[in-house]
Amino acid sequence: MENEYDKWYHPYKPAIEYNKKVAYFSMEFGIDQSFNIYSGGLGFLAGSHMRSGLELKQNMIGIGILWKYGYYDQARNDDQTLKTEFNEKHFDFLEDTGIEVEVKLHDNPHVKVRAYVLKPEVFGTVPMYFLTTDVEENDYLSKTITNYLYDNNEVTRVSQSIILGIGGAKVVEALGGANTYHLNEGHALPAFYYLRDQGVKKNQMVFTTHTPERAGNEEREARHLNRCGFFGRSLSEEELQKETVNGGMLNYTISALRMAKKANGVSKLHAIVANDMWKEYEGVSEIIPITNAQNQKFWQDEEIKKSWLAKDDKTYKTRKIELKKELFEEVYKQTGKRFDPNVLTFVWARRFAGYKRADLLLHDLERFEKLISNEKYPVQIIWAGKPYPYDFYAIDTFNHLVNHSKGNSNLAVLIGYEIDLSKKLKCGSDVWLNTPRITREASGTSGMTAAMNGSVNMSTNDGWIPEFEIDGENSFVLPELDQYLPAWDQDNVDAGNLYEILENKVIPIYYNKPKKWQDIVFKAMDGVIPEFTTTRMADDYYKKLF
């Protein structure tokens, strides 16, 4: 049956310099609070990219999965510790395209995949297509594949990659095909195998690698993947041999790097780290840097923006107090603590992962207590973020912070770290803490949107920070240390430097030199805009990768 979705449909005429048809595959997209199908930074980045794609009138579409239960919802147990809940989501702003494709999974050759469209006028993105297996004709097991983002069951995880990759590629074919297929991370790798068999050339395939973390570079047994239908057809033993590394394993990142004409890392530092990581493997493509960014129009508060453009300290301060009050209403609602908008407020908020060190401030409890009980220079600290629901080490860190904060009126741990809360934290904080072990954070983008709203970055010199920082002028940066030191020693040195800089620079400047603090705030905005906006990034992808 013919309908308006049977062709590559854009409600605008693409700009000449962005005329190439690009299909962008991502496991998660963070577009709007009401569309909560993302887990963290990868989704926020992809969502901002899709927004800037529309603003620049790029001839691009997004391909994702419609997660029935999203990632998970953060709740609390009676003792305030983390409780993970899975609630069904409702997305009535999506429209059924009528496009349905079939994918072979394991022993089932007829798993149906249906595509829903998110039109540009809904949230201001390029057209996006979301896939679901929750289709009446599918058996129960097939219906559940698209239930949970990053499902804990390994076989389901593999199936999700096949749905996104092969199902997504078939949906793009139904829309008329693309000139370039862009994989945002290796999750959709089956797309490359399927497309190669359909005659799509290497120069039409590009890839973005996002992390040096082992868990982010999936590696699975190749024969098992072959049985699952990962390659779009059954590969012979000889064909399989060509794809494997490390004794019969298929590494998603290495395979994508071999099949793509070009790939990118997500900061200058990450491109160096990534090239070094994969250089031993034959046939991998060059990894160029295209630094991550965020959408200014979506993330920056309008009044803050006006005060920055006018370099108007007074208007800025008035608005900042209002934004702090909004954030502190949330703190009161969740914890019953009344925070003071005139007090210097630190926020540590991002995905909870071991290397990000959410609890670094508590490394030396004596110094920490001194810091939070100084009456001359009072401080308030907020932590927020989502651990992976089965990462028990990260959940333990979260709960440790909850338990430690309970008895302190100026410490709070918030749940519900999604787009709305993220915005409030970035607008309502004075200092944005970022403490990953060096070279482990490929990019990190939360500090960009914090800086857009006047929250000053206090960070290790990792990810995007080296491209932005002028220490003491637009941010505060911990001295670099030897990344090969044992983790324990790194934590000791970094924690010592963190207390030192907070005690002797950040806190005294905020209270004793308000004019200097204001200069740092505005200089940070100058440094972030336009360099770390997705207007620059979306343009870079067309010019440097596609």
C-alpha positions as CSV (number, residue, x, y, z in Angstrom):
1,M,0.0,0.0,0.0
2,E,1.5,3.4,-1.0
3,N,1.8,6.1,1.6
4,E,4.0,9.2,2.1
5,Y,6.6,7.1,3.9
6,D,7.4,4.9,0.9
7,K,10.1,7.3,-0.1
8,W,12.9,9.2,1.6
9,Y,10.8,11.9,3.0
10,H,11.9,15.3,4.3
11,P,9.5,18.2,4.9
12,Y,12.3,20.6,3.7
13,K,14.6,20.9,0.8
14,P,18.1,19.8,1.9
15,A,20.8,22.4,1.8
16,I,23.2,21.9,-1.2
17,E,26.3,21.2,0.9
18,Y,24.3,18.5,2.9
19,N,22.5,16.9,0.0
20,K,24.1,13.4,0.4
21,K,21.6,10.9,1.8
22,V,22.8,9.7,5.2
23,A,21.2,7.0,7.4
24,Y,22.5,7.4,11.0
25,F,22.2,4.2,13.2
26,S,22.2,4.5,17.0
27,M,21.1,2.2,19.8
28,E,19.9,5.2,21.8
29,F,18.7,8.8,21.2
30,G,18.1,11.4,23.9
31,I,15.8,13.8,22.2
32,D,13.2,15.0,24.8
33,Q,12.2,14.1,28.3
34,S,9.0,12.6,27.2
35,F,10.9,10.2,24.8
36,N,13.0,8.4,27.4
37,I,14.7,5.6,25.4
38,Y,18.3,6.5,26.2
39,S,20.8,5.6,29.0
40,G,23.3,8.5,28.9
41,G,25.9,10.4,27.0
42,L,25.7,8.4,23.7
43,G,22.0,9.1,23.5
44,F,22.3,12.8,24.4
45,L,25.0,13.2,21.8
46,A,22.9,11.4,19.1
47,G,19.8,13.5,20.0
48,S,21.7,16.8,19.7
49,H,23.1,15.6,16.3
50,M,19.6,14.9,15.0
51,R,18.4,18.4,16.2
52,S,21.3,20.2,14.5
53,G,20.7,18.0,11.4
54,L,17.3,19.7,11.0
55,E,18.6,23.2,11.8
56,L,21.2,22.8,9.0
57,K,18.7,21.2,6.7
58,Q,20.8,18.0,6.3
59,N,19.5,15.1,4.1
60,M,19.8,12.7,7.0
61,I,17.5,10.3,8.8
62,G,18.0,8.6,12.2
63,I,17.5,4.9,12.8
64,G,16.9,3.6,16.3
65,I,14.9,1.2,18.4
66,L,11.6,1.8,20.2
67,W,12.4,0.5,23.6
68,K,9.1,-0.5,25.2
69,Y,10.4,-0.1,28.8
70,G,13.2,2.4,28.0
71,Y,16.4,2.0,30.0
72,Y,14.9,1.9,33.5
73,D,13.3,4.3,35.9
74,Q,15.2,5.4,39.0
75,A,13.3,5.1,42.3
76,R,14.2,4.7,45.9
77,N,13.9,2.0,48.5
78,D,12.6,2.9,52.0
79,D,16.2,3.8,53.1
80,Q,16.6,6.1,50.1
81,T,19.0,3.7,48.3
82,L,18.6,3.0,44.5
83,K,15.7,1.0,43.3
84,T,15.4,0.1,39.6
85,E,12.0,0.0,38.1
86,F,10.9,-1.0,34.6
87,N,7.7,0.7,33.5
88,E,6.1,0.5,30.0
89,K,6.5,3.8,28.1
90,H,3.9,5.4,25.8
91,F,4.9,7.3,22.7
92,D,1.8,8.6,21.0
93,F,3.7,11.2,19.1
94,L,5.1,8.5,16.8
95,E,3.3,7.4,13.6
96,D,3.2,4.0,12.1
97,T,4.9,4.1,8.7
98,G,3.3,0.9,7.5
99,I,6.8,-0.3,6.7
100,E,7.4,-3.8,8.0
101,V,10.5,-5.9,7.2
102,E,11.5,-9.5,8.1
103,V,14.7,-10.5,9.8
104,K,16.1,-14.0,10.4
105,L,16.9,-14.6,14.1
106,H,18.4,-17.9,15.4
107,D,16.0,-20.5,14.0
108,N,13.2,-18.1,13.2
109,P,13.4,-16.8,9.6
110,H,10.4,-14.6,9.9
111,V,10.8,-12.1,12.8
112,K,8.8,-9.0,11.9
113,V,10.1,-5.5,12.5
114,R,7.8,-2.5,12.2
115,A,9.0,1.1,11.7
116,Y,7.5,4.1,13.4
117,V,8.4,7.6,12.3
118,L,9.2,10.6,14.5
119,K,8.4,13.6,12.2
120,P,10.6,16.7,12.3
121,E,7.9,19.0,13.6
122,V,7.4,17.0,16.9
123,F,10.8,17.7,18.6
124,G,12.8,19.5,15.9
125,T,14.9,16.7,14.5
126,V,15.6,15.2,11.1
127,P,13.0,12.4,10.3
128,M,13.7,9.4,12.5
129,Y,12.6,5.8,12.3
130,F,12.2,3.6,15.4
131,L,11.9,-0.1,15.1
132,T,10.0,-2.6,17.2
133,T,9.4,-6.3,17.2
134,D,6.4,-5.9,19.5
135,V,4.2,-6.9,16.5
136,E,1.1,-9.1,16.7
137,E,2.4,-11.8,14.3
138,N,5.6,-12.4,16.3
139,D,6.0,-15.1,18.9
140,Y,6.3,-14.1,22.5
141,L,10.1,-14.2,22.6
142,S,10.5,-12.2,19.5
143,K,8.1,-9.6,20.8
144,T,10.4,-9.0,23.8
145,I,13.6,-8.2,21.9
146,T,12.9,-4.5,21.9
147,N,11.7,-4.3,25.5
148,Y,14.9,-3.1,27.3
149,L,17.8,-1.0,26.2
150,Y,21.0,-2.9,26.7
151,D,19.2,-6.1,27.9
152,N,21.1,-8.1,30.4
153,N,20.5,-11.4,28.5
154,E,23.4,-11.9,26.1
155,V,21.4,-13.6,23.4
156,T,18.8,-10.8,23.5
157,R,21.6,-8.2,23.2
158,V,22.8,-9.9,20.1
159,S,19.3,-10.0,18.7
160,Q,18.9,-6.2,19.4
161,S,22.0,-5.6,17.3
162,I,20.6,-7.6,14.4
163,I,17.2,-5.8,14.6
164,L,18.9,-2.4,14.6
165,G,21.5,-3.3,12.0
166,I,19.7,-5.6,9.5
167,G,16.2,-4.5,10.3
168,G,17.3,-0.9,10.1
169,A,19.1,-1.4,6.8
170,K,16.0,-3.0,5.3
171,V,13.9,-0.1,6.5
172,V,16.3,2.3,4.8
173,E,16.0,0.3,1.6
174,A,12.2,0.6,1.8
175,L,12.7,4.4,2.0
176,G,14.8,4.3,-1.1
177,G,18.3,3.6,0.2
178,A,21.1,6.0,1.3
179,N,24.4,7.2,-0.1
180,T,26.1,6.8,3.3
181,Y,25.4,4.5,6.2
182,H,26.8,5.9,9.5
183,L,27.1,3.6,12.6
184,N,27.2,5.5,15.9
185,E,29.1,2.9,17.9
186,G,29.3,-0.8,17.0
187,H,25.8,-1.9,18.1
188,A,24.4,-1.9,14.6
189,L,27.3,-3.8,13.0
190,P,25.1,-6.4,11.3
191,A,24.0,-3.5,9.0
192,F,27.5,-3.4,7.4
193,Y,27.5,-7.2,6.8
194,Y,24.0,-7.1,5.3
195,L,24.7,-4.0,3.2
196,R,28.0,-5.5,1.8
197,D,26.1,-8.5,0.5
198,Q,23.6,-6.1,-1.1
199,G,26.4,-4.5,-3.1
200,V,26.8,-1.4,-1.0
201,K,30.4,-0.2,-1.3
202,K,33.0,0.4,1.4
203,N,33.1,4.1,0.6
204,Q,29.5,4.3,1.6
205,M,30.1,3.0,5.2
206,V,31.4,5.2,8.0
207,F,31.8,4.5,11.7
208,T,32.1,6.4,15.0
209,T,33.9,4.7,18.0
210,H,33.0,6.2,21.3
211,T,35.0,4.6,24.1
212,P,38.3,3.1,25.0
213,E,36.5,1.0,27.7
214,R,36.6,-2.7,27.0
215,A,32.9,-3.2,27.9
216,G,32.0,-0.6,25.2
217,N,33.9,-2.5,22.5
218,E,31.8,-5.7,22.3
219,E,33.5,-9.0,21.6
220,R,31.6,-12.2,21.1
221,E,32.2,-15.7,19.9
222,A,31.9,-15.7,16.1
223,R,30.3,-19.1,15.6
224,H,27.6,-18.2,18.1
225,L,26.9,-14.9,16.3
226,N,26.7,-16.9,13.0
227,R,24.0,-19.2,14.5
228,C,22.1,-16.1,15.7
229,G,21.9,-14.6,12.2
230,F,24.3,-11.7,12.9
231,F,25.8,-11.7,9.4
232,G,22.5,-11.6,7.5
233,R,23.2,-15.1,6.1
234,S,25.1,-18.1,7.3
235,L,28.9,-17.6,6.8
236,S,31.1,-20.6,5.9
237,E,33.9,-21.6,8.3
238,E,36.4,-20.0,5.9
239,E,34.4,-16.7,5.7
240,L,34.1,-16.6,9.4
241,Q,37.8,-17.1,9.9
242,K,38.4,-13.8,8.0
243,E,36.2,-11.9,10.4
244,T,37.6,-13.2,13.7
245,V,40.3,-12.0,16.0
246,N,41.7,-13.2,19.4
247,G,41.0,-16.9,18.8
248,G,37.6,-17.1,17.2
249,M,36.1,-13.9,18.6
250,L,34.3,-11.2,16.6
251,N,35.2,-7.7,17.9
252,Y,32.5,-5.3,16.8
253,T,34.8,-2.3,16.8
254,I,37.6,-4.0,14.7
255,S,35.0,-5.4,12.2
256,A,33.4,-1.9,11.8
257,L,36.9,-0.3,11.4
258,R,37.7,-2.8,8.7
259,M,34.5,-2.4,6.8
260,A,34.2,1.4,6.9
261,K,36.0,3.7,4.5
262,K,36.7,6.1,7.4
263,A,36.1,6.3,11.1
264,N,36.2,8.9,13.8
265,G,37.0,9.1,17.5
266,V,35.1,11.7,19.6
267,S,37.9,14.0,20.7
268,K,41.4,14.8,19.5
269,L,42.8,12.8,22.5
270,H,40.4,9.9,21.9
271,A,41.5,9.6,18.2
272,I,45.1,9.2,19.4
273,V,44.1,6.7,22.0
274,A,41.8,4.8,19.6
275,N,44.4,4.6,16.8
276,D,46.9,3.3,19.3
277,M,44.4,0.7,20.6
278,W,43.6,-0.9,17.2
279,K,46.9,-0.4,15.3
280,E,47.9,-4.1,15.7
281,Y,45.0,-5.2,13.6
282,E,45.2,-5.5,9.8
283,G,43.0,-3.5,7.5
284,V,41.5,-1.1,10.0
285,S,40.5,2.3,8.7
286,E,42.1,5.6,9.9
287,I,40.4,7.1,12.9
288,I,40.1,10.9,12.6
289,P,39.0,13.2,15.4
290,I,35.5,14.8,15.3
291,T,34.9,16.1,18.8
292,N,31.5,15.5,20.3
293,A,29.3,18.5,20.9
294,Q,25.8,19.4,22.1
295,N,22.9,21.4,20.7
296,Q,23.0,25.0,22.0
297,K,19.4,25.9,21.1
298,F,18.1,23.0,23.1
299,W,20.5,23.1,26.1
300,Q,21.3,26.8,26.8
301,D,18.9,28.9,28.9
302,E,17.7,31.8,26.8
303,E,18.1,34.4,29.6
304,I,21.7,33.2,30.3
305,K,22.4,33.4,26.6
306,K,21.2,37.0,26.4
307,S,23.3,38.1,29.5
308,W,26.4,36.4,28.0
309,L,26.0,38.1,24.6
310,A,25.6,41.5,26.4
311,K,28.3,40.5,28.9
312,D,25.8,41.8,31.5
313,D,26.9,40.5,35.0
314,K,23.8,41.8,36.8
315,T,21.3,40.1,34.5
316,Y,23.3,36.9,34.6
317,K,23.4,36.8,38.4
318,T,19.7,37.5,38.7
319,R,18.9,34.6,36.3
320,K,21.4,32.3,37.9
321,I,19.8,32.7,41.3
322,E,16.4,31.9,39.7
323,L,17.8,28.8,38.1
324,K,19.4,27.7,41.4
325,K,16.1,28.1,43.1
326,E,14.4,25.8,40.5
327,L,17.0,23.1,41.0
328,F,16.8,23.4,44.8
329,E,13.0,22.9,44.7
330,E,13.9,19.5,43.2
331,V,16.5,18.9,46.0
332,Y,13.8,19.7,48.6
333,K,11.2,17.6,46.9
334,Q,13.5,14.5,46.9
335,T,15.4,14.9,50.1
336,G,13.6,17.5,52.3
337,K,16.8,19.6,52.4
338,R,16.7,23.4,51.8
339,F,19.6,24.5,49.8
340,D,20.6,28.2,49.7
341,P,20.9,29.9,46.2
342,N,23.6,32.2,47.6
343,V,25.9,29.3,48.4
344,L,28.5,27.9,46.0
345,T,27.0,24.7,44.5
346,F,29.0,21.8,43.0
347,V,27.3,19.1,40.9
348,W,28.7,15.7,39.8
349,A,26.2,14.2,37.4
350,R,26.7,11.7,34.7
351,R,26.5,7.9,34.1
352,F,27.8,6.1,37.2
353,A,30.8,4.0,36.0
354,G,33.8,3.0,38.0
355,Y,36.4,5.0,36.0
356,K,34.3,8.2,36.3
357,R,34.9,8.2,40.1
358,A,31.7,9.7,41.5
359,D,33.0,9.3,45.0
360,L,36.5,10.9,44.4
361,L,35.6,13.8,46.7
362,L,35.1,11.4,49.6
363,H,38.6,9.9,49.1
364,D,40.0,11.6,52.2
365,L,37.1,11.8,54.6
366,E,38.9,14.2,56.9
367,R,39.6,16.7,54.2
368,F,36.1,16.3,52.8
369,E,34.5,17.0,56.2
370,K,36.6,20.1,56.5
371,L,35.5,21.2,53.0
372,I,31.8,20.8,53.7
373,S,31.8,22.3,57.2
374,N,33.7,25.5,56.5
375,E,31.4,28.3,57.7
376,K,33.3,31.1,56.1
377,Y,33.1,29.4,52.7
378,P,30.0,27.3,52.7
379,V,29.4,24.8,49.8
380,Q,26.6,22.5,48.7
381,I,27.1,19.3,46.7
382,I,24.7,17.4,44.5
383,W,25.3,14.0,42.9
384,A,23.1,12.5,40.2
385,G,23.4,9.8,37.6
386,K,22.2,6.4,36.5
387,P,24.3,3.3,37.1
388,Y,23.7,0.4,34.6
389,P,20.9,-1.6,36.4
390,Y,23.1,-4.7,36.7
391,D,26.4,-2.9,37.5
392,F,26.4,-3.7,41.2
393,Y,29.7,-1.9,41.9
394,A,28.3,1.3,40.4
395,I,25.0,0.9,42.3
396,D,27.1,0.4,45.5
397,T,28.9,3.7,44.9
398,F,25.6,5.4,44.4
399,N,24.2,4.0,47.6
400,H,27.4,4.8,49.5
401,L,26.9,8.5,48.5
402,V,23.2,8.3,49.5
403,N,24.1,7.0,53.0
404,H,26.9,9.5,53.4
405,S,24.7,12.4,52.4
406,K,21.8,11.6,54.8
407,G,23.2,13.3,57.8
408,N,24.5,16.4,56.0
409,S,22.1,19.3,55.2
410,N,24.3,20.5,52.3
411,L,24.8,17.2,50.5
412,A,22.2,15.6,48.2
413,V,21.9,12.6,45.9
414,L,19.1,12.9,43.3
415,I,17.4,10.2,41.3
416,G,15.8,10.6,37.8
417,Y,18.9,11.7,35.9
418,E,17.3,12.2,32.5
419,I,17.0,15.2,30.2
420,D,14.9,17.4,32.5
421,L,17.0,16.9,35.6
422,S,20.2,17.2,33.6
423,K,19.0,20.6,32.3
424,K,18.2,21.8,35.9
425,L,21.6,20.6,37.2
426,K,23.5,22.3,34.4
427,C,21.6,25.6,34.8
428,G,21.5,25.5,38.6
429,S,25.1,24.6,39.5
430,D,28.1,26.9,39.9
431,V,30.8,24.2,39.4
432,W,30.5,21.1,37.2
433,L,32.8,18.3,38.6
434,N,34.2,15.8,36.1
435,T,36.7,13.3,37.6
436,P,37.4,10.4,35.1
437,R,40.7,8.6,35.3
438,I,42.8,10.1,32.5
439,T,42.4,8.7,28.9
440,R,39.4,6.7,29.9
441,E,36.8,9.3,29.0
442,A,36.6,9.4,25.2
443,S,34.9,12.8,25.1
444,G,32.3,13.5,27.8
445,T,29.8,16.2,26.8
446,S,27.9,17.1,30.0
447,G,30.6,19.8,30.8
448,M,29.8,21.5,27.5
449,T,26.2,22.1,28.2
450,A,27.1,23.0,31.8
451,A,29.5,25.7,30.5
452,M,26.8,27.0,28.2
453,N,24.7,27.8,31.4
454,G,27.5,29.3,33.5
455,S,28.6,26.2,35.4
456,V,32.4,26.2,35.6
457,N,34.2,23.0,34.7
458,M,36.4,21.5,37.3
459,S,37.9,18.5,35.6
460,T,40.7,16.1,35.0
461,N,42.4,16.9,31.6
462,D,40.6,14.2,29.6
463,G,38.2,13.8,26.7
464,W,37.2,17.1,25.2
465,I,38.7,19.2,28.0
466,P,42.3,19.6,26.5
467,E,40.7,21.3,23.5
468,F,38.8,23.8,25.6
469,E,40.6,24.5,28.8
470,I,42.6,27.6,29.8
471,D,43.2,26.6,33.4
472,G,42.2,29.3,35.8
473,E,40.6,31.4,33.0
474,N,37.7,29.4,31.7
475,S,37.9,26.3,33.9
476,F,39.9,24.5,36.6
477,V,41.9,21.5,35.6
478,L,43.7,18.9,37.7
479,P,47.4,18.5,36.8
480,E,48.0,15.6,34.5
481,L,49.5,12.4,36.0
482,D,50.9,9.2,34.6
483,Q,48.0,7.2,33.3
484,Y,50.0,4.0,33.8
485,L,50.1,4.5,37.6
486,P,48.1,1.9,39.6
487,A,44.5,3.1,39.9
488,W,44.9,3.5,43.7
489,D,47.8,5.8,43.3
490,Q,46.0,7.8,40.6
491,D,43.1,8.3,42.9
492,N,45.4,9.5,45.8
493,V,47.1,12.1,43.6
494,D,43.9,13.3,41.9
495,A,42.0,13.6,45.1
496,G,44.8,15.6,46.7
497,N,44.9,17.9,43.8
498,L,41.1,18.2,43.7
499,Y,41.0,19.3,47.4
500,E,43.9,21.7,46.9
501,I,42.3,23.5,43.9
502,L,38.9,23.7,45.5
503,E,40.3,25.0,48.8
504,N,42.8,27.5,47.4
505,K,41.4,28.6,44.0
506,V,37.7,27.7,43.2
507,I,36.1,28.5,46.5
508,P,38.1,31.7,47.4
509,I,37.6,33.1,43.9
510,Y,33.8,32.5,44.0
511,Y,33.4,34.3,47.4
512,N,36.2,36.9,47.4
513,K,36.6,37.8,43.7
514,P,33.0,37.8,42.2
515,K,34.2,39.9,39.2
516,K,36.9,37.3,38.3
517,W,34.4,34.5,38.8
518,Q,32.0,36.2,36.3
519,D,34.9,36.5,33.8
520,I,35.6,32.8,34.1
521,V,31.9,32.1,33.5
522,F,31.7,34.2,30.3
523,K,35.0,33.1,29.0
524,A,33.8,29.5,29.3
525,M,30.8,30.3,27.2
526,D,33.0,32.0,24.6
527,G,35.2,28.9,24.5
528,V,32.3,26.4,24.2
529,I,30.2,28.3,21.6
530,P,30.3,27.6,18.7
531,E,33.3,25.2,18.9
532,F,31.4,22.6,21.0
533,T,28.0,22.9,19.5
534,T,26.5,20.3,17.2
535,T,26.1,22.9,14.5
536,R,29.9,22.6,14.1
537,M,29.9,18.8,14.7
538,A,27.1,18.0,12.2
539,D,28.9,20.1,9.6
540,D,32.2,18.3,10.4
541,Y,30.5,14.9,9.8
542,Y,29.4,15.9,6.3
543,K,32.7,17.5,5.4
544,K,35.2,15.1,7.0
545,L,33.5,11.7,7.2
546,F,30.7,11.5,4.7
